[in-house]
């Protein structure tokens, strides 16, 4: 499976990303998640899919298995809890901060809580 979805690829982002999950995720569900994320973050569905897959791979290198749909659902929830204002922060930045927290030893729930607390304390400058 390719590591990156190119702009010229004809496969829809939801199909490509769903295939990366083990077992494969439902492309229709992935399409819903990418649409929701598109409304909340500053990147288009193709880049959201790429960054989610990249994060999934980085986590896997650390022995952490997180399906792409779980990552999207968690980040969508974070953005909504923060008011969900579009463009407030980048999805790539959020992925990087989450990875750093997980790589430092925090569990999934603790890392998400740390991100939420950081965002609440720093407003628009938060990860």
PyMOL commands that set and color helices and strands:
alter all, ss='L'
color gray80, all
select helices_A, chain A and resi 13-19+27-40+45-61+68-81+91-103+108-125
alter helices_A, ss='H'
color red, helices_A
deselect
rebuild
show_as cartoon
